[in-house]
Amino acid sequence: MDGVLRVELDLSALDLVYDGEADVLYISFSRDAWATDSVLADNDVVVRFRDGVVVGLTVLHFSERVKSGSSAASV
């Protein structure tokens, strides 16, 4: 499949935090990996990196995505 990135994750280390006041979902792939860099993608998702490795995602306007029925693929 072209354009598909496969990733292995340790689900026990996956951390999800929703901030209702800011309407932001924080997804961290490791509890001890702090980001040193980030990039805002076109779809209002911040990709967080440490030493060139993705350590998490920040999904802006999360409740709007859920209400509109957006699929996880659009995140």
TAURDA-V617268 format. One record per backbone hydrogen bond with DSSP energy under -1.0 kcal/mol. NH is the residue of the N-H (numbers start at 0). CO is the residue of the C=O. If there is no record, write none. Layout:
BEGIN
nh;co
NH;CO
NH;CO
END
This chain:
BEGIN
nh;co
3;0
10;8
12;9
14;27
16;25
18;23
22;18
23;18
24;58
25;16
26;56
27;14
28;54
35;48
36;48
38;46
40;44
43;40
45;57
46;38
47;55
48;36
49;52
52;49
54;47
55;47
56;26
57;45
58;24
59;43
61;22
64;60
65;61
66;62
67;63
69;64
73;70
74;71
END
